[in-house]
Every structure is written in C-alpha cells, then in structure tokens.
Amino acid sequence: MAKQARNPFLDWDVSKFADMQKLTEQFAVPGVPGVDTTVLVEAQRKNMETLTAANRAAYEGAQAIAQRQSEILREAASEAVKATRELSTASTPQDHFAKQAQLMKQGYEAAIANWRELAEMNAKSGATVADLFSKRVSEGLDEVQKAVHVKS
C-alpha cells in the first residue's frame, strides 16, 4: 500500500502559532473603554482554525475527485479494450456499424454519468467549505459585538 502524502499546511496547531496571552497584552487598547481584546484575539484564533478546517476540506475534496477521475480513466481504458474486441467479432459491415453505434451510445452515457458524479462531488466539497466560512462569519460578528460591548 502506498504511503499517503501529508500536507504540512493542513496539519498545524494554531495555538503554537502565537501565545494568545502575549498577543492580548500587546494589542491592548488603552484608553478605549469597553473593548475586550481577549475576545478579539480569541476570535482571530477561531478564524485561523476555520481557515485550516476549510483548507483541509477543500484539499480532501480535491483529492477525492482526483482519485475518482483516476478510477474513471482506468474503467474507460478497460471498456475501450472490450469494445475493440467486440468490434473485431463483427461478421458483416452492418453488424460492425450496429455494434459501433451501440458502443458509442454506452460510452456517451457513461461519460455523462461520470461528469455528473464529479460535478456533484465538486459541489459537495464547495458547500462544505462555504458552510464552514458562513458559520464562522456569523459567530465572528457575534464575538465582535461581545468584544466591544455593543448594546443590541
């Protein structure tokens, strides 16, 4: 079994990126009452976690699509060999053309089905990423309100 390649950009710990306590102290806003920088720094940490999760989801989606494309290519090559054998057994020109038309129709239908499958995989991957970002933006806006103590 082949060893799966790892992507170092998808497997990093955001908490090791920076000491959140030091960042909070460094970016404290003196003289501005009602701004909680701890909440803002924590929100940015969550943003980075979401970005990492979205990148991982996009990468895994692209990897699954590439794997499926490879399977489709192998299947197509196998079908081409079968079609060549089948066409070589035709006894008359009419039989040859009838088999050729049948094989072309089957190939076309398979291509359309494969295209749909790949499009659905792509859409699912994109929706997963969009959902991650949508949820985080909503949460982030709530956190900003909390950080600046905005009265609703």
N, CA, C and O of each residue as an XYZ file, in Angstrom:
608
protein
N       0.857     -1.181      0.000
C       0.000      0.000      0.000
C       0.896      1.235      0.000
O       1.843      1.311      0.782
N       0.608      2.190     -0.859
C       1.410      3.401     -0.967
C       1.152      4.321      0.215
O       0.028      4.432      0.706
N       2.200      4.967      0.653
C       2.087      5.910      1.760
C       1.412      7.178      1.255
O       1.797      7.733      0.226
N       0.398      7.630      1.992
C      -0.347      8.821      1.575
C       0.463     10.063      1.915
O       0.969     10.203      3.028
N       0.578     10.956      0.951
C       1.319     12.197      1.155
C       0.582     13.066      2.154
O      -0.647     13.128      2.143
N       1.322     13.731      3.011
C       0.742     14.620      4.013
C       0.957     16.052      3.556
O       1.967     16.369      2.929
N       0.021     16.895      3.866
C       0.121     18.307      3.522
C       0.419     19.093      4.788
O      -0.450     19.199      5.653
N       1.635     19.656      4.928
C       2.007     20.349      6.162
C       1.175     21.602      6.412
O       1.112     22.078      7.546
N       0.550     22.133      5.401
C      -0.257     23.340      5.573
C      -1.621     23.038      6.180
O      -2.321     23.952      6.616
N      -2.002     21.770      6.212
C      -3.300     21.403      6.746
C      -3.206     20.864      8.166
O      -4.221     20.764      8.856
N      -2.019     20.519      8.607
C      -1.857     19.864      9.902
C      -1.002     20.685     10.854
O       0.029     20.213     11.332
N      -1.424     21.901     11.127
C      -0.667     22.714     12.076
C      -1.573     23.171     13.195
O      -2.774     23.366     13.011
N      -0.982     23.334     14.340
C      -1.711     23.709     15.542
C      -1.663     25.228     15.678
O      -0.598     25.814     15.872
N      -2.826     25.850     15.575
C      -2.914     27.306     15.628
C      -2.391     27.833     16.957
O      -1.800     28.912     17.002
N      -2.601     27.085     18.042
C      -2.170     27.556     19.360
C      -0.653     27.678     19.450
O      -0.144     28.432     20.279
N       0.084     26.938     18.600
C       1.538     27.039     18.604
C       2.029     28.214     17.767
O       3.205     28.573     17.810
N       1.127     28.799     17.018
C       1.470     29.926     16.154
C       1.876     31.137     16.974
O       2.830     31.838     16.636
N       1.151     31.374     18.047
C       1.444     32.533     18.873
C       0.869     32.323     20.269
O      -0.113     31.605     20.455
N       1.498     32.959     21.231
C       0.997     32.935     22.603
C      -0.137     33.942     22.696
O       0.086     35.150     22.618
N      -1.357     33.439     22.865
C      -2.528     34.318     22.842
C      -2.503     35.333     23.984
O      -2.969     36.459     23.813
N      -1.972     34.957     25.133
C      -1.911     35.887     26.260
C      -1.009     37.076     25.919
O      -1.355     38.226     26.192
N       0.148     36.786     25.323
C       1.073     37.868     24.946
C       0.457     38.763     23.871
O       0.602     39.984     23.907
N      -0.235     38.133     22.910
C      -0.888     38.933     21.871
C      -1.952     39.849     22.471
O      -2.085     41.007     22.077
N      -2.699     39.318     23.421
C      -3.744     40.112     24.061
C      -3.138     41.320     24.762
O      -3.648     42.434     24.650
N      -2.046     41.091     25.487
C      -1.382     42.188     26.194
C      -0.765     43.180     25.208
O      -0.830     44.391     25.420
N      -0.172     42.668     24.135
C       0.498     43.525     23.161
C      -0.484     44.448     22.442
O      -0.160     45.598     22.147
N      -1.672     43.945     22.165
C      -2.627     44.735     21.405
C      -3.743     45.335     22.261
O      -4.802     45.711     21.758
N      -3.482     45.413     23.554
C      -4.464     46.047     24.423
C      -4.660     47.488     23.966
O      -3.712     48.157     23.554
N      -5.888     47.949     24.043
C      -6.207     49.296     23.582
C      -6.433     50.176     24.817
O      -7.543     50.250     25.343
N      -5.356     50.848     25.273
C      -5.520     51.684     26.459
C      -6.371     52.906     26.136
O      -6.283     53.481     25.052
N      -7.172     53.274     27.079
C      -7.963     54.488     26.899
C      -9.238     54.287     26.114
O     -10.006     55.232     25.933
N      -9.481     53.069     25.641
C     -10.722     52.811     24.913
C     -11.560     51.882     25.780
O     -11.397     50.663     25.740
N     -12.442     52.459     26.549
C     -13.248     51.621     27.431
C     -14.220     50.747     26.638
O     -14.725     51.137     25.586
N     -14.458     49.576     27.171
C     -15.452     48.702     26.568
C     -14.943     47.813     25.459
O     -15.747     47.156     24.799
N     -13.616     47.760     25.218
C     -13.071     46.888     24.182
C     -12.318     45.763     24.873
O     -11.331     46.000     25.570
N     -12.784     44.554     24.678
C     -12.170     43.381     25.288
C     -11.279     42.713     24.242
O     -11.758     41.954     23.399
N      -9.985     43.000     24.304
C      -9.063     42.459     23.303
C      -8.909     40.948     23.430
O      -8.580     40.277     22.452
N      -9.143     40.409     24.616
C      -9.058     38.958     24.786
C     -10.068     38.269     23.873
O      -9.759     37.261     23.236
N     -11.263     38.816     23.819
C     -12.307     38.235     22.964
C     -11.920     38.377     21.497
O     -12.141     37.458     20.708
N     -11.342     39.525     21.119
C     -10.947     39.739     19.724
C      -9.825     38.799     19.307
O      -9.847     38.258     18.201
N      -8.843     38.602     20.188
C      -7.740     37.689     19.876
C      -8.256     36.257     19.769
O      -7.846     35.514     18.878
N      -9.146     35.873     20.666
C      -9.730     34.536     20.617
C     -10.528     34.349     19.319
O     -10.512     33.271     18.725
N     -11.214     35.389     18.894
C     -11.960     35.331     17.634
C     -11.011     35.100     16.458
O     -11.319     34.331     15.548
N      -9.868     35.763     16.480
C      -8.898     35.568     15.394
C      -8.330     34.148     15.411
O      -8.076     33.563     14.358
N      -8.134     33.600     16.611
C      -7.660     32.215     16.713
C      -8.693     31.272     16.081
O      -8.338     30.348     15.349
N      -9.956     31.518     16.373
C     -11.029     30.697     15.796
C     -11.088     30.882     14.280
O     -11.367     29.930     13.552
N     -10.828     32.092     13.803
C     -10.794     32.332     12.358
C      -9.712     31.476     11.697
O      -9.929     30.893     10.635
N      -8.547     31.410     12.339
C      -7.452     30.610     11.784
C      -7.811     29.123     11.811
O      -7.494     28.396     10.869
N      -8.464     28.669     12.868
C      -8.896     27.272     12.923
C      -9.894     26.967     11.812
O      -9.829     25.908     11.187
N     -10.811     27.888     11.568
C     -11.798     27.697     10.498
C     -11.113     27.673      9.138
O     -11.446     26.851      8.284
N     -10.160     28.571      8.939
C      -9.421     28.589      7.674
C      -8.689     27.273      7.462
O      -8.673     26.740      6.353
N      -8.088     26.750      8.514
C      -7.394     25.467      8.426
C      -8.378     24.340      8.099
O      -8.101     23.489      7.254
N      -9.523     24.344      8.773
C     -10.538     23.313      8.511
C     -11.070     23.416      7.086
O     -11.291     22.398      6.430
N     -11.276     24.638      6.605
C     -11.765     24.837      5.237
C     -10.721     24.371      4.222
O     -11.060     23.740      3.222
N      -9.462     24.684      4.484
C      -8.398     24.224      3.582
C      -8.333     22.704      3.557
O      -8.152     22.099      2.500
N      -8.482     22.093      4.728
C      -8.449     20.630      4.801
C      -9.623     20.043      4.014
O      -9.447     19.088      3.257
N     -10.817     20.610      4.189
C     -11.991     20.110      3.475
C     -11.821     20.263      1.961
O     -12.159     19.355      1.200
N     -11.300     21.407      1.530
C     -11.078     21.634      0.094
C     -10.042     20.650     -0.452
O     -10.220     20.090     -1.533
N      -8.969     20.446      0.295
C      -7.911     19.521     -0.118
C      -8.455     18.098     -0.215
O      -8.198     17.397     -1.194
N      -9.207     17.672      0.802
C      -9.758     16.320      0.792
C     -10.767     16.144     -0.343
O     -10.835     15.079     -0.956
N     -11.551     17.191     -0.621
C     -12.487     17.133     -1.737
C     -11.759     16.998     -3.068
O     -12.136     16.188     -3.914
N     -10.718     17.796     -3.242
C      -9.934     17.729     -4.488
C      -9.250     16.371     -4.620
O      -9.155     15.817     -5.715
N      -8.777     15.844     -3.499
C      -8.126     14.538     -3.516
C      -9.120     13.443     -3.902
O      -8.786     12.550     -4.681
N     -10.329     13.506     -3.366
C     -11.357     12.508     -3.698
C     -11.749     12.596     -5.172
O     -11.952     11.575     -5.829
N     -11.854     13.808     -5.678
C     -12.190     13.989     -7.091
C     -11.076     13.430     -7.981
O     -11.351     12.739     -8.962
N      -9.833     13.726     -7.642
C      -8.709     13.222     -8.434
C      -8.664     11.695     -8.404
O      -8.383     11.059     -9.420
N      -8.940     11.112     -7.247
C      -8.955      9.656     -7.140
C     -10.064      9.064     -8.013
O      -9.860      8.063     -8.699
N     -11.227      9.691     -7.975
C     -12.345      9.194     -8.785
C     -12.049      9.351    -10.275
O     -12.389      8.473    -11.069
N     -11.424     10.450    -10.656
C     -11.049     10.646    -12.057
C     -10.091      9.546    -12.507
O     -10.197      9.042    -13.625
N      -9.165      9.181    -11.638
C      -8.227      8.105    -11.954
C      -8.971      6.778    -12.143
O      -8.667      6.016    -13.061
N      -9.940      6.511    -11.275
C     -10.750      5.292    -11.419
C     -11.527      5.311    -12.728
O     -11.606      4.298    -13.423
N     -12.094      6.452    -13.062
C     -12.852      6.587    -14.311
C     -11.951      6.329    -15.509
O     -12.358      5.670    -16.465
N     -10.747      6.839    -15.461
C      -9.800      6.636    -16.560
C      -9.465      5.152    -16.722
O      -9.415      4.640    -17.840
N      -9.236      4.467    -15.603
C      -8.960      3.018    -15.676
C     -10.162      2.265    -16.251
O     -10.000      1.380    -17.091
N     -11.367      2.619    -15.796
C     -12.576      1.981    -16.304
C     -12.727      2.229    -17.808
O     -13.093      1.321    -18.555
N     -12.449      3.444    -18.244
C     -12.577      3.793    -19.665
C     -11.578      3.003    -20.509
O     -11.911      2.538    -21.599
N     -10.365      2.855    -20.006
C      -9.365      2.081    -20.740
C      -9.789      0.627    -20.862
O      -9.628      0.013    -21.917
N     -10.329      0.081    -19.789
C     -10.810     -1.309    -19.815
C     -11.970     -1.465    -20.796
O     -12.033     -2.439    -21.546
N     -12.874     -0.509    -20.783
C     -14.013     -0.549    -21.707
C     -13.557     -0.407    -23.167
O     -14.139     -1.016    -24.065
N     -12.537      0.381    -23.390
C     -12.020      0.542    -24.757
C     -11.454     -0.772    -25.285
O     -11.642     -1.115    -26.453
N     -10.760     -1.504    -24.416
C     -10.223     -2.816    -24.810
C     -11.372     -3.770    -25.132
O     -11.329     -4.484    -26.134
N     -12.392     -3.780    -24.285
C     -13.557     -4.640    -24.530
C     -14.254     -4.265    -25.842
O     -14.654     -5.135    -26.615
N     -14.390     -2.970    -26.076
C     -15.059     -2.508    -27.295
C     -14.283     -2.932    -28.534
O     -14.874     -3.335    -29.536
N     -12.976     -2.841    -28.467
C     -12.138     -3.245    -29.610
C     -12.318     -4.739    -29.897
O     -12.434     -5.155    -31.049
N     -12.339     -5.525    -28.834
C     -12.559     -6.970    -29.011
C     -13.941     -7.243    -29.610
O     -14.085     -8.057    -30.522
N     -14.934     -6.560    -29.090
C     -16.298     -6.773    -29.560
C     -16.444     -6.373    -31.031
O     -17.097     -7.067    -31.809
N     -15.837     -5.259    -31.397
C     -15.920     -4.816    -32.792
C     -15.203     -5.779    -33.732
O     -15.606     -5.947    -34.883
N     -14.149     -6.405    -33.242
C     -13.405     -7.331    -34.114
C     -14.181     -8.622    -34.385
O     -13.818     -9.385    -35.280
N     -15.228     -8.867    -33.629
C     -16.023    -10.083    -33.838
C     -17.170     -9.874    -34.822
O     -17.892    -10.819    -35.141
N     -17.342     -8.654    -35.300
C     -18.443     -8.383    -36.242
C     -18.223     -9.170    -37.527
O     -17.124     -9.204    -38.080
N     -19.290     -9.793    -37.980
C     -19.172    -10.644    -39.172
C     -19.468     -9.895    -40.467
O     -18.983    -10.281    -41.530
N     -20.259     -8.829    -40.384
C     -20.600     -8.062    -41.588
C     -20.379     -6.577    -41.309
O     -20.310     -6.166    -40.151
N     -20.269     -5.773    -42.366
C     -20.139     -4.326    -42.139
C     -21.338     -3.755    -41.377
O     -21.179     -2.862    -40.545
N     -22.531     -4.270    -41.661
C     -23.714     -3.790    -40.959
C     -23.628     -4.110    -39.459
O     -23.945     -3.269    -38.617
N     -23.201     -5.323    -39.142
C     -23.024     -5.736    -37.746
C     -21.976     -4.853    -37.064
O     -22.140     -4.441    -35.916
N     -20.903     -4.574    -37.792
C     -19.827     -3.720    -37.262
C     -20.380     -2.334    -36.912
O     -20.132     -1.827    -35.818
N     -21.121     -1.728    -37.827
C     -21.656     -0.385    -37.591
C     -22.712     -0.380    -36.483
O     -22.796      0.577    -35.713
N     -23.510     -1.431    -36.398
C     -24.519     -1.522    -35.335
C     -23.837     -1.626    -33.966
O     -24.243     -0.958    -33.015
N     -22.797     -2.468    -33.870
C     -22.056     -2.599    -32.610
C     -21.346     -1.281    -32.266
O     -21.301     -0.858    -31.111
N     -20.802     -0.659    -33.298
C     -20.092      0.610    -33.077
C     -21.059      1.672    -32.542
O     -20.707      2.404    -31.616
N     -22.243      1.770    -33.093
C     -23.233      2.736    -32.619
C     -23.643      2.420    -31.175
O     -23.768      3.325    -30.350
N     -23.847      1.149    -30.879
C     -24.219      0.745    -29.522
C     -23.109      1.109    -28.536
O     -23.389      1.646    -27.464
N     -21.866      0.826    -28.881
C     -20.733      1.132    -28.004
C     -20.557      2.641    -27.812
O     -20.222      3.102    -26.721
N     -20.786      3.395    -28.874
C     -20.682      4.854    -28.765
C     -21.752      5.396    -27.820
O     -21.483      6.281    -27.008
N     -22.962      4.861    -27.933
C     -24.047      5.296    -27.045
C     -23.711      4.957    -25.596
O     -23.881      5.795    -24.710
N     -23.241      3.747    -25.349
C     -22.868      3.354    -23.983
C     -21.730      4.234    -23.449
O     -21.741      4.643    -22.288
N     -20.776      4.511    -24.294
C     -19.655      5.368    -23.879
C     -20.104      6.776    -23.554
O     -19.656      7.376    -22.577
N     -21.000      7.301    -24.389
C     -21.529      8.645    -24.155
C     -22.296      8.692    -22.836
O     -22.106      9.609    -22.036
N     -23.163      7.702    -22.611
C     -23.953      7.668    -21.378
C     -23.059      7.536    -20.144
O     -23.317      8.159    -19.114
N     -22.024      6.734    -20.255
C     -21.085      6.589    -19.136
C     -20.348      7.905    -18.876
O     -20.147      8.291    -17.724
N     -19.949      8.584    -19.938
C     -19.239      9.863    -19.788
C     -20.116     10.897    -19.095
O     -19.650     11.617    -18.212
N     -21.379     10.972    -19.491
C     -22.307     11.922    -18.866
C     -22.515     11.564    -17.388
O     -22.520     12.450    -16.533
N     -22.684     10.283    -17.087
C     -22.866      9.853    -15.694
C     -21.627     10.186    -14.860
O     -21.746     10.646    -13.725
N     -20.448      9.956    -15.420
C     -19.207     10.283    -14.710
C     -19.069     11.786    -14.506
O     -18.656     12.239    -13.439
N     -19.415     12.552    -15.526
C     -19.343     14.012    -15.420
C     -20.268     14.495    -14.297
O     -19.887     15.340    -13.488
N     -21.473     13.955    -14.260
C     -22.424     14.348    -13.201
C     -21.879     13.991    -11.817
O     -21.954     14.787    -10.881
N     -21.340     12.799    -11.709
C     -20.791     12.360    -10.421
C     -19.674     13.298     -9.960
O     -19.645     13.706     -8.799
N     -18.768     13.635    -10.856
C     -17.669     14.546    -10.489
C     -18.178     15.943    -10.152
O     -17.670     16.591     -9.237
N     -19.177     16.401    -10.890
C     -19.760     17.721    -10.603
C     -20.415     17.728     -9.226
O     -20.294     18.704     -8.485
N     -21.110     16.646     -8.879
C     -21.736     16.542     -7.560
C     -20.692     16.491     -6.451
O     -20.872     17.099     -5.396
N     -19.609     15.772     -6.686
C     -18.529     15.725     -5.693
C     -17.940     17.116     -5.484
O     -17.677     17.528     -4.355
N     -17.739     17.823     -6.574
C     -17.190     19.174     -6.502
C     -18.142     20.117     -5.759
O     -17.711     20.910     -4.922
N     -19.426     20.025     -6.068
C     -20.418     20.872     -5.405
C     -20.484     20.570     -3.909
O     -20.590     21.486     -3.094
N     -20.421     19.301     -3.551
C     -20.468     18.916     -2.141
C     -19.252     19.469     -1.394
O     -19.380     19.981     -0.282
N     -18.094     19.362     -2.002
C     -16.879     19.882     -1.378
C     -16.967     21.396     -1.200
O     -16.621     21.926     -0.145
N     -17.430     22.080     -2.234
C     -17.580     23.539     -2.151
C     -18.594     23.957     -1.109
O     -18.397     24.953     -0.413
N     -19.676     23.209     -0.993
C     -20.703     23.528      0.005
C     -20.168     23.336      1.421
O     -20.491     24.112      2.321
N     -19.362     22.316      1.615
C     -18.762     22.084      2.934
C     -17.887     23.265      3.336
O     -17.965     23.747      4.466
N     -17.060     23.726      2.414
C     -16.186     24.866      2.683
C     -17.017     26.126      2.934
O     -16.742     26.873      3.873
N     -18.013     26.359      2.113
C     -18.865     27.540      2.279
C     -19.593     27.511      3.616
O     -19.734     28.547      4.265
N     -20.056     26.339      4.032
C     -20.739     26.220      5.321
C     -19.810     26.549      6.480
O     -20.214     27.216      7.433
N     -18.568     26.082      6.403
C     -17.591     26.396      7.450
C     -17.395     27.908      7.577
O     -17.431     28.461      8.676
N     -17.188     28.565      6.434
C     -16.972     30.013      6.459
C     -18.221     30.765      6.906
O     -18.125     31.718      7.679
N     -19.378     30.352      6.435
C     -20.617     31.026      6.790
C     -20.854     30.980      8.298
O     -21.197     31.987      8.918
N     -20.667     29.807      8.868
C     -20.851     29.643     10.312
C     -19.861     30.513     11.081
O     -20.226     31.156     12.065
N     -18.610     30.531     10.630
C     -17.583     31.300     11.353
C     -17.832     32.799     11.244
O     -17.630     33.527     12.217
N     -18.263     33.270     10.091
C     -18.547     34.704      9.936
C     -19.664     35.112     10.890
O     -19.579     36.151     11.544
N     -20.696     34.302     10.967
C     -21.806     34.604     11.869
C     -21.331     34.641     13.323
O     -21.644     35.570     14.068
N     -20.575     33.622     13.708
C     -20.035     33.586     15.068
C     -19.104     34.773     15.313
O     -19.144     35.394     16.375
N     -18.273     35.079     14.329
C     -17.309     36.174     14.465
C     -17.984     37.516     14.676
O     -17.511     38.332     15.467
N     -19.072     37.748     13.987
C     -19.786     39.017     14.159
C     -20.380     39.111     15.565
O     -20.388     40.181     16.173
N     -20.872     37.991     16.068
C     -21.367     37.966     17.447
C     -20.233     38.259     18.431
O     -20.423     38.978     19.412
N     -19.061     37.700     18.163
C     -17.915     37.916     19.047
C     -17.453     39.380     19.028
O     -17.081     39.929     20.066
N     -17.477     39.994     17.875
C     -17.100     41.409     17.791
C     -18.066     42.253     18.614
O     -17.642     43.158     19.333
N     -19.342     41.968     18.515
C     -20.324     42.700     19.327
C     -20.016     42.503     20.808
O     -20.069     43.451     21.591
N     -19.700     41.287     21.183
C     -19.388     40.989     22.581
C     -18.114     41.739     23.003
O     -18.053     42.278     24.108
N     -17.108     41.773     22.135
C     -15.829     42.389     22.479
C     -15.955     43.884     22.700
O     -15.269     44.440     23.557
N     -16.813     44.541     21.950
C     -16.944     45.991     22.086
C     -18.165     46.365     22.901
O     -18.534     47.536     22.996
N     -18.786     45.353     23.489
C     -19.925     45.557     24.385
C     -21.014     46.419     23.749
O     -21.519     47.365     24.354
N     -21.356     46.066     22.522
C     -22.410     46.774     21.817
C     -23.742     46.337     22.394
O     -24.002     45.143     22.543
N     -24.570     47.293     22.713
C     -25.913     47.001     23.225
C     -26.840     46.780     22.036
O     -26.933     47.635     21.155
N     -27.524     45.641     22.004
C     -28.443     45.333     20.895
C     -29.773     46.009     21.114
O     -30.678     45.871     20.290
